[in-house]
């Protein structure tokens, strides 16, 4: 990650802003999130809808006026929510890290090993939070990279066990997913540029990389804007139809690394989309071009 404020070839005088979202669209998203979580901070509202803090407060106020929420310090709470008003736990609508960390662990490790082999010492990379990308940690021992990650267990491991340089985005910590989700557009992320970004997702479909939570999807899009090439790490289970938010189309993926249990129709889908695909042999971690 360099200290450049913009991507190569840009003037550095402007920043990309997300497309405007209409009031009724924002309200619908916030109602869904409020029903799922029971509490939304103002930062959550900003992250989910892309509005300013002032607009987020107005949106929160409208939900309170509609009778579906009550205003509390720092955000809004769903009517009838039984959580602690003083310290409501932030949650995301995706599986907890601990629940999925050991699922398909051999495949995840083999995929992660191949991913690290693509990195060159001295360069900057971005690693998104997730159980597959976390497996890159052990293979980054002895490497000399600049790593921007929103995975705090990955950051902690790299700081403790390696000599890689580590940067974290600002934002709120989501304990279950062990991620830091940055709600702001103009934060430290905007000052980084990386050759490679590594990420996974809830699933991979003909529409692209799919996530199940709007905050995670938005955070991933922000990180993706700071990288040249996207490398997706996806074991065979990721090709089941799960989730509903498209982070990016298949055309944005430079390479996808998977394992031999991936269905032939999934590999055909990637091939037809022009995605370079590496299939990893779990036992020997040998690879072949699909």
C-alpha positions, -999 to +999 in steps of 0.1 A: +000+000+000+015+032-010+009+066+004-007+078-028-041+094-023-056+080-056-053+052-080-027+052-107-037+075-136-061+096-115-057+132-107-061+127-070-086+157-069-118+137-067-132+107-050-158+082-061-191+085-043-218+059-042-250+065-063-278+084-045-304+062-029-340+075-027-356+080+007-381+052+003-353+028-007-332+038+024-363+034+046-369-001+033-333-012+039-333+003+074-365-014+083-351-048+073-319-043+092-338-030+122-360-061+122-329-083+120-307-065+146-330-047+169-307-017+170-290+005+144-263+031+153-261+062+132-228+048+117-248+016+107-274+038+089-246+057+071-229+025+061-261+008+049-274+037+028-243+059+020-257+091+034-241+117+056-244+117+093-271+145+092-292+125+067-287+093+087-301+111+117-331+124+097-337+088+083-336+075+119-360+101+130-385+092+103-385+056+114-392+068+150-420+090+138-434+060+119-436+041+151-413+012+142-384+025+163-375+046+193-346+071+194-319+062+219-284+076+224-263+069+193-291+055+171-325+038+170-339+007+186-367-015+173-400-012+193-400-041+217-363-049+214-351-067+245-314-059+242-295-035+264-302+001+255-270+012+270-248-013+251-267-030+222-244-055+205-238-048+168-245-077+146-244-087+109-267-109+089-240-134+080-226-166+098-203-160+128-166-165+122-163-192+148-192-212+133-176-215+099-139-213+106-133-251+105-158-259+078-139-273+047-107-263+065-084-284+043-097-268+012-095-233+027-059-238+036-049-251+002-067-222-015-050-197+009-016-212+002-020-207-035-033-171-029-001-161-010+021-175-038+006-148-060+020-120-037+054-104-042+075-091-012+074-054-008+040-049-025+007-038-010-023-062-008-058-059+007-073-089+025-110-088+033-123-105+065-135-141+063-126-176+073-109-185+040-088-153+037-079-158+074-061-190+064-036-169+044-021-158+078+001-189+084+015-187+048+024-150+053+051-159+078+085-149+064+070-126+039+074-088+037+041-072+025+020-042+033-014-056+043-046-036+047-073-058+063-106-054+081-101-088+098-089-081+133-078-118+139-057-117+108-042-084+117-035-096+152-018-128+139+003-108+114+014-083+140+023-111+165+038-137+142+052-119+111+071-088+100+045-077+075+033-042+078-004-040+088-031-013+084-067-014+096-096+007+085-116+028+109-150+016+118-171-005+142-161-039+154-185-068+148-175-094+172-193-124+157-178-120+122-145-106+137-145-078+112-141-040+113-167-024+091-159+012+081-191+034+077-174+064+062-166+072+026-137+095+034-115+075+057-080+060+057-089+035+031-089+062+005-052+067+009-042+032-001-037+015-034-030-022-038-021-044-067-042-074-054-072-077-032-082-111-018-118-118-007-144-145-005-182-141-001-213-158+010-216-173-025-205-171-061-232-169-088-237-159-124-244-124-110-210-122-093-197-123-057-227-124-033-229-112+003-257-115+028-254-082+047-256-047+032-229-033+056-204-060+045-213-056+009-207-018+011-174-023+030-162-047+004-170-024-025-150+004-008-120-019-005-124-031-040-122+005-053-086+006-039-073-025-057-062-032-092-069-070-094-095-090-074-086-125-064-116-145-050-110-174-027-139-198-028-141-234-018-167-257-034-194-248-009-195-212-021-213-221-053-246-228-036-273-201-041-270-182-008-272-145+000-287-117-021-265-087-024-241-084-054-207-070-044-193-071-079-199-089-112-179-119-124-162-095-149-145-077-120-128-109-109-092-113-122-088-148-107-107-173-086-091-200-066-111-230-057-108-268-049-115-300-069-149-305-053-163-275-072-190-287-095-182-288-133-211-264-140-196-238-117-162-240-134-180-237-168-198-206-155-165-190-146-148-200-179-177-185-199-174-153-179-137-151-187-125-156-151-091-172-148-097-201-124-071-221-104-083-255-091-063-266-060-056-302-051-063-303-014-039-331-006-008-320-024-019-284-029-009-288-066-027-265-090-039-266-125-055-241-148-092-247-153 
